[in-house]
Amino acid sequence: MDFEYEYVNNIPVVKFSRDDGFLIGEEISIFGSKASELVKEGTGKIVLDLREYTYLNSFGLGELINIRNYFIDRNIQCILIVNSSKIYKLFDMVGIGDLFETVKHENEL
């Protein structure tokens, strides 16, 4: 699994480096465990930066929902940075647009 992160307003912003429609391509619990360690006490938030994605395949979409559920179970809010209209349309088509807080830029965090 390849991901990078940086902190914006003390919140980890995770960037994935895949271009095949997947996010992580491995067990959600492995990614979730590593990413949870990045969340600083008192913030309770993690951000997934999907700006480089123009689409997600069905597996990537499933990964995204499972990642969200992993963090929700640990009282961590999962926020998405999305600027692709195709991804917004996908969220609306499959009815998950309300599951995620989305922003277009990290300045909105």
CNS distance restraints for C-alpha pairs under 8 A (distance, minus, plus):
assign (resid   1 and name CA) (resid  24 and name CA) 5.43 0.50 0.50
assign (resid   1 and name CA) (resid  25 and name CA) 6.70 0.50 0.50
assign (resid   1 and name CA) (resid  26 and name CA) 6.85 0.50 0.50
assign (resid   1 and name CA) (resid  31 and name CA) 7.69 0.50 0.50
assign (resid   2 and name CA) (resid  16 and name CA) 6.14 0.50 0.50
assign (resid   2 and name CA) (resid  17 and name CA) 5.81 0.50 0.50
assign (resid   2 and name CA) (resid  18 and name CA) 7.59 0.50 0.50
assign (resid   2 and name CA) (resid  24 and name CA) 7.11 0.50 0.50
assign (resid   3 and name CA) (resid  14 and name CA) 6.56 0.50 0.50
assign (resid   3 and name CA) (resid  15 and name CA) 5.43 0.50 0.50
assign (resid   3 and name CA) (resid  16 and name CA) 4.42 0.50 0.50
assign (resid   3 and name CA) (resid  17 and name CA) 5.94 0.50 0.50
assign (resid   4 and name CA) (resid  14 and name CA) 5.74 0.50 0.50
assign (resid   4 and name CA) (resid  15 and name CA) 5.16 0.50 0.50
assign (resid   4 and name CA) (resid  16 and name CA) 6.51 0.50 0.50
assign (resid   4 and name CA) (resid  17 and name CA) 7.90 0.50 0.50
assign (resid   5 and name CA) (resid  12 and name CA) 6.28 0.50 0.50
assign (resid   5 and name CA) (resid  13 and name CA) 5.30 0.50 0.50
assign (resid   5 and name CA) (resid  14 and name CA) 4.36 0.50 0.50
assign (resid   5 and name CA) (resid  15 and name CA) 5.90 0.50 0.50
assign (resid   6 and name CA) (resid  12 and name CA) 5.68 0.50 0.50
assign (resid   6 and name CA) (resid  13 and name CA) 5.39 0.50 0.50
assign (resid   6 and name CA) (resid  14 and name CA) 6.86 0.50 0.50
assign (resid   7 and name CA) (resid  11 and name CA) 5.19 0.50 0.50
assign (resid   7 and name CA) (resid  12 and name CA) 4.50 0.50 0.50
assign (resid   7 and name CA) (resid  13 and name CA) 5.88 0.50 0.50
assign (resid   8 and name CA) (resid  12 and name CA) 6.45 0.50 0.50
assign (resid   8 and name CA) (resid  13 and name CA) 6.77 0.50 0.50
assign (resid   8 and name CA) (resid 106 and name CA) 7.08 0.50 0.50
assign (resid   8 and name CA) (resid 109 and name CA) 7.81 0.50 0.50
assign (resid   9 and name CA) (resid 109 and name CA) 7.44 0.50 0.50
assign (resid  10 and name CA) (resid  40 and name CA) 7.04 0.50 0.50
assign (resid  10 and name CA) (resid  43 and name CA) 7.24 0.50 0.50
assign (resid  11 and name CA) (resid  39 and name CA) 6.72 0.50 0.50
assign (resid  11 and name CA) (resid  40 and name CA) 7.15 0.50 0.50
assign (resid  11 and name CA) (resid  43 and name CA) 6.66 0.50 0.50
assign (resid  11 and name CA) (resid  45 and name CA) 6.17 0.50 0.50
assign (resid  11 and name CA) (resid  46 and name CA) 5.98 0.50 0.50
assign (resid  11 and name CA) (resid  47 and name CA) 7.18 0.50 0.50
assign (resid  12 and name CA) (resid  38 and name CA) 6.23 0.50 0.50
assign (resid  12 and name CA) (resid  39 and name CA) 6.29 0.50 0.50
assign (resid  12 and name CA) (resid  45 and name CA) 7.57 0.50 0.50
assign (resid  12 and name CA) (resid  46 and name CA) 5.38 0.50 0.50
assign (resid  12 and name CA) (resid  47 and name CA) 6.11 0.50 0.50
assign (resid  13 and name CA) (resid  46 and name CA) 6.34 0.50 0.50
assign (resid  13 and name CA) (resid  47 and name CA) 4.59 0.50 0.50
assign (resid  13 and name CA) (resid  48 and name CA) 5.82 0.50 0.50
assign (resid  13 and name CA) (resid  49 and name CA) 6.38 0.50 0.50
assign (resid  14 and name CA) (resid  46 and name CA) 7.66 0.50 0.50
assign (resid  14 and name CA) (resid  47 and name CA) 6.03 0.50 0.50
assign (resid  14 and name CA) (resid  48 and name CA) 4.92 0.50 0.50
assign (resid  14 and name CA) (resid  49 and name CA) 5.77 0.50 0.50
assign (resid  15 and name CA) (resid  48 and name CA) 6.28 0.50 0.50
assign (resid  15 and name CA) (resid  49 and name CA) 5.07 0.50 0.50
assign (resid  15 and name CA) (resid  50 and name CA) 7.01 0.50 0.50
assign (resid  16 and name CA) (resid  23 and name CA) 6.38 0.50 0.50
assign (resid  16 and name CA) (resid  24 and name CA) 7.30 0.50 0.50
assign (resid  16 and name CA) (resid  49 and name CA) 7.41 0.50 0.50
assign (resid  16 and name CA) (resid  50 and name CA) 7.58 0.50 0.50
assign (resid  17 and name CA) (resid  23 and name CA) 7.97 0.50 0.50
assign (resid  18 and name CA) (resid  22 and name CA) 6.66 0.50 0.50
assign (resid  18 and name CA) (resid  23 and name CA) 6.53 0.50 0.50
assign (resid  18 and name CA) (resid  24 and name CA) 7.77 0.50 0.50
assign (resid  19 and name CA) (resid  53 and name CA) 7.26 0.50 0.50
assign (resid  20 and name CA) (resid  56 and name CA) 7.99 0.50 0.50
assign (resid  20 and name CA) (resid  57 and name CA) 7.96 0.50 0.50
assign (resid  21 and name CA) (resid  53 and name CA) 7.60 0.50 0.50
assign (resid  21 and name CA) (resid  55 and name CA) 6.08 0.50 0.50
assign (resid  21 and name CA) (resid  56 and name CA) 4.28 0.50 0.50
assign (resid  21 and name CA) (resid  57 and name CA) 4.82 0.50 0.50
assign (resid  21 and name CA) (resid  59 and name CA) 7.77 0.50 0.50
assign (resid  21 and name CA) (resid  60 and name CA) 5.76 0.50 0.50
assign (resid  22 and name CA) (resid  56 and name CA) 6.41 0.50 0.50
assign (resid  22 and name CA) (resid  57 and name CA) 6.54 0.50 0.50
assign (resid  22 and name CA) (resid  59 and name CA) 6.36 0.50 0.50
assign (resid  22 and name CA) (resid  60 and name CA) 4.11 0.50 0.50
assign (resid  22 and name CA) (resid  61 and name CA) 7.78 0.50 0.50
assign (resid  22 and name CA) (resid  63 and name CA) 7.68 0.50 0.50
assign (resid  23 and name CA) (resid  60 and name CA) 5.43 0.50 0.50
assign (resid  23 and name CA) (resid  63 and name CA) 6.76 0.50 0.50
assign (resid  23 and name CA) (resid  64 and name CA) 7.37 0.50 0.50
assign (resid  24 and name CA) (resid  28 and name CA) 7.86 0.50 0.50
assign (resid  24 and name CA) (resid  31 and name CA) 7.48 0.50 0.50
assign (resid  24 and name CA) (resid  60 and name CA) 7.87 0.50 0.50
assign (resid  24 and name CA) (resid  63 and name CA) 7.50 0.50 0.50
assign (resid  26 and name CA) (resid  30 and name CA) 7.55 0.50 0.50
assign (resid  26 and name CA) (resid  31 and name CA) 7.69 0.50 0.50
assign (resid  27 and name CA) (resid  31 and name CA) 6.74 0.50 0.50
assign (resid  28 and name CA) (resid  32 and name CA) 5.78 0.50 0.50
assign (resid  28 and name CA) (resid  63 and name CA) 7.14 0.50 0.50
assign (resid  28 and name CA) (resid  66 and name CA) 6.85 0.50 0.50
assign (resid  28 and name CA) (resid  67 and name CA) 6.20 0.50 0.50
assign (resid  28 and name CA) (resid  70 and name CA) 7.63 0.50 0.50
assign (resid  29 and name CA) (resid  33 and name CA) 5.85 0.50 0.50
assign (resid  29 and name CA) (resid  70 and name CA) 7.44 0.50 0.50
assign (resid  30 and name CA) (resid  34 and name CA) 6.45 0.50 0.50
assign (resid  31 and name CA) (resid  35 and name CA) 6.00 0.50 0.50
assign (resid  32 and name CA) (resid  36 and name CA) 5.73 0.50 0.50
assign (resid  32 and name CA) (resid  67 and name CA) 6.85 0.50 0.50
assign (resid  32 and name CA) (resid  70 and name CA) 6.68 0.50 0.50
assign (resid  32 and name CA) (resid  71 and name CA) 7.25 0.50 0.50
assign (resid  33 and name CA) (resid  37 and name CA) 6.56 0.50 0.50
assign (resid  34 and name CA) (resid  38 and name CA) 7.23 0.50 0.50
assign (resid  35 and name CA) (resid  39 and name CA) 7.20 0.50 0.50
assign (resid  36 and name CA) (resid  71 and name CA) 7.73 0.50 0.50
assign (resid  39 and name CA) (resid  43 and name CA) 7.06 0.50 0.50
assign (resid  39 and name CA) (resid  44 and name CA) 6.52 0.50 0.50
assign (resid  39 and name CA) (resid  45 and name CA) 6.60 0.50 0.50
assign (resid  39 and name CA) (resid  46 and name CA) 6.48 0.50 0.50
assign (resid  40 and name CA) (resid  44 and name CA) 7.11 0.50 0.50
assign (resid  44 and name CA) (resid  75 and name CA) 6.82 0.50 0.50
assign (resid  44 and name CA) (resid  76 and name CA) 4.75 0.50 0.50
assign (resid  44 and name CA) (resid  77 and name CA) 6.10 0.50 0.50
assign (resid  45 and name CA) (resid  76 and name CA) 5.21 0.50 0.50
assign (resid  45 and name CA) (resid  77 and name CA) 4.58 0.50 0.50
assign (resid  45 and name CA) (resid  78 and name CA) 6.00 0.50 0.50
assign (resid  45 and name CA) (resid  79 and name CA) 7.34 0.50 0.50
assign (resid  46 and name CA) (resid  76 and name CA) 6.88 0.50 0.50
assign (resid  46 and name CA) (resid  77 and name CA) 6.22 0.50 0.50
assign (resid  46 and name CA) (resid  78 and name CA) 5.16 0.50 0.50
assign (resid  46 and name CA) (resid  79 and name CA) 6.26 0.50 0.50
assign (resid  47 and name CA) (resid  78 and name CA) 5.77 0.50 0.50
assign (resid  47 and name CA) (resid  79 and name CA) 4.64 0.50 0.50
assign (resid  47 and name CA) (resid  80 and name CA) 5.58 0.50 0.50
assign (resid  47 and name CA) (resid  81 and name CA) 7.08 0.50 0.50
assign (resid  48 and name CA) (resid  78 and name CA) 7.27 0.50 0.50
assign (resid  48 and name CA) (resid  79 and name CA) 6.25 0.50 0.50
assign (resid  48 and name CA) (resid  80 and name CA) 4.89 0.50 0.50
assign (resid  48 and name CA) (resid  81 and name CA) 6.22 0.50 0.50
assign (resid  49 and name CA) (resid  80 and name CA) 5.93 0.50 0.50
assign (resid  49 and name CA) (resid  81 and name CA) 4.71 0.50 0.50
assign (resid  49 and name CA) (resid  82 and name CA) 6.85 0.50 0.50
assign (resid  50 and name CA) (resid  80 and name CA) 6.79 0.50 0.50
assign (resid  50 and name CA) (resid  81 and name CA) 5.58 0.50 0.50
assign (resid  50 and name CA) (resid  82 and name CA) 5.27 0.50 0.50
assign (resid  50 and name CA) (resid  83 and name CA) 7.76 0.50 0.50
assign (resid  51 and name CA) (resid  81 and name CA) 6.20 0.50 0.50
assign (resid  51 and name CA) (resid  82 and name CA) 5.04 0.50 0.50
assign (resid  51 and name CA) (resid  83 and name CA) 5.58 0.50 0.50
assign (resid  51 and name CA) (resid  84 and name CA) 6.87 0.50 0.50
assign (resid  53 and name CA) (resid  84 and name CA) 7.23 0.50 0.50
assign (resid  54 and name CA) (resid  84 and name CA) 5.69 0.50 0.50
assign (resid  54 and name CA) (resid  86 and name CA) 6.53 0.50 0.50
assign (resid  54 and name CA) (resid  87 and name CA) 6.68 0.50 0.50
assign (resid  55 and name CA) (resid  84 and name CA) 7.88 0.50 0.50
assign (resid  55 and name CA) (resid  86 and name CA) 6.44 0.50 0.50
assign (resid  55 and name CA) (resid  87 and name CA) 5.80 0.50 0.50
assign (resid  56 and name CA) (resid  60 and name CA) 5.36 0.50 0.50
assign (resid  56 and name CA) (resid  61 and name CA) 5.92 0.50 0.50
assign (resid  56 and name CA) (resid  87 and name CA) 7.16 0.50 0.50
assign (resid  57 and name CA) (resid  61 and name CA) 6.20 0.50 0.50
assign (resid  58 and name CA) (resid  62 and name CA) 6.18 0.50 0.50
assign (resid  59 and name CA) (resid  63 and name CA) 6.16 0.50 0.50
assign (resid  60 and name CA) (resid  64 and name CA) 6.19 0.50 0.50
assign (resid  61 and name CA) (resid  65 and name CA) 6.42 0.50 0.50
assign (resid  62 and name CA) (resid  66 and name CA) 6.16 0.50 0.50
assign (resid  63 and name CA) (resid  67 and name CA) 5.96 0.50 0.50
assign (resid  64 and name CA) (resid  68 and name CA) 6.22 0.50 0.50
assign (resid  65 and name CA) (resid  69 and name CA) 6.26 0.50 0.50
assign (resid  66 and name CA) (resid  70 and name CA) 6.06 0.50 0.50
assign (resid  67 and name CA) (resid  71 and name CA) 6.35 0.50 0.50
assign (resid  68 and name CA) (resid  72 and name CA) 6.07 0.50 0.50
assign (resid  68 and name CA) (resid  77 and name CA) 7.97 0.50 0.50
assign (resid  68 and name CA) (resid  78 and name CA) 5.95 0.50 0.50
assign (resid  69 and name CA) (resid  73 and name CA) 6.08 0.50 0.50
assign (resid  70 and name CA) (resid  74 and name CA) 6.74 0.50 0.50
assign (resid  71 and name CA) (resid  75 and name CA) 6.27 0.50 0.50
assign (resid  71 and name CA) (resid  76 and name CA) 4.91 0.50 0.50
assign (resid  71 and name CA) (resid  77 and name CA) 6.57 0.50 0.50
assign (resid  71 and name CA) (resid  78 and name CA) 6.65 0.50 0.50
assign (resid  72 and name CA) (resid  76 and name CA) 5.38 0.50 0.50
assign (resid  72 and name CA) (resid  77 and name CA) 6.24 0.50 0.50
assign (resid  72 and name CA) (resid  78 and name CA) 7.51 0.50 0.50
assign (resid  78 and name CA) (resid 100 and name CA) 7.08 0.50 0.50
assign (resid  78 and name CA) (resid 101 and name CA) 7.36 0.50 0.50
assign (resid  79 and name CA) (resid 100 and name CA) 6.30 0.50 0.50
assign (resid  79 and name CA) (resid 101 and name CA) 5.11 0.50 0.50
assign (resid  79 and name CA) (resid 102 and name CA) 5.81 0.50 0.50
assign (resid  79 and name CA) (resid 103 and name CA) 7.59 0.50 0.50
assign (resid  80 and name CA) (resid 100 and name CA) 6.87 0.50 0.50
assign (resid  80 and name CA) (resid 101 and name CA) 6.30 0.50 0.50
assign (resid  80 and name CA) (resid 102 and name CA) 4.71 0.50 0.50
assign (resid  80 and name CA) (resid 103 and name CA) 6.28 0.50 0.50
assign (resid  81 and name CA) (resid 102 and name CA) 5.71 0.50 0.50
assign (resid  81 and name CA) (resid 103 and name CA) 4.92 0.50 0.50
assign (resid  81 and name CA) (resid 104 and name CA) 5.24 0.50 0.50
assign (resid  81 and name CA) (resid 105 and name CA) 6.07 0.50 0.50
assign (resid  81 and name CA) (resid 106 and name CA) 7.09 0.50 0.50
assign (resid  82 and name CA) (resid  87 and name CA) 7.51 0.50 0.50
assign (resid  82 and name CA) (resid  88 and name CA) 7.78 0.50 0.50
assign (resid  82 and name CA) (resid 102 and name CA) 6.50 0.50 0.50
assign (resid  82 and name CA) (resid 103 and name CA) 6.25 0.50 0.50
assign (resid  82 and name CA) (resid 104 and name CA) 5.28 0.50 0.50
assign (resid  82 and name CA) (resid 105 and name CA) 7.75 0.50 0.50
assign (resid  83 and name CA) (resid  87 and name CA) 7.97 0.50 0.50
assign (resid  83 and name CA) (resid 103 and name CA) 7.96 0.50 0.50
assign (resid  83 and name CA) (resid 104 and name CA) 5.31 0.50 0.50
assign (resid  84 and name CA) (resid  88 and name CA) 6.57 0.50 0.50
assign (resid  85 and name CA) (resid  89 and name CA) 6.11 0.50 0.50
assign (resid  86 and name CA) (resid  90 and name CA) 6.12 0.50 0.50
assign (resid  87 and name CA) (resid  91 and name CA) 6.19 0.50 0.50
assign (resid  88 and name CA) (resid  92 and name CA) 6.30 0.50 0.50
assign (resid  88 and name CA) (resid  97 and name CA) 7.36 0.50 0.50
assign (resid  89 and name CA) (resid  93 and name CA) 6.03 0.50 0.50
assign (resid  90 and name CA) (resid  94 and name CA) 6.24 0.50 0.50
assign (resid  91 and name CA) (resid  95 and name CA) 5.89 0.50 0.50
assign (resid  91 and name CA) (resid  96 and name CA) 5.12 0.50 0.50
assign (resid  91 and name CA) (resid  97 and name CA) 4.77 0.50 0.50
assign (resid  92 and name CA) (resid  96 and name CA) 6.31 0.50 0.50
assign (resid  92 and name CA) (resid  97 and name CA) 5.37 0.50 0.50
assign (resid  96 and name CA) (resid 100 and name CA) 7.41 0.50 0.50
assign (resid 103 and name CA) (resid 108 and name CA) 6.33 0.50 0.50
assign (resid 103 and name CA) (resid 109 and name CA) 7.66 0.50 0.50
assign (resid 104 and name CA) (resid 108 and name CA) 7.39 0.50 0.50
assign (resid 105 and name CA) (resid 109 and name CA) 7.82 0.50 0.50
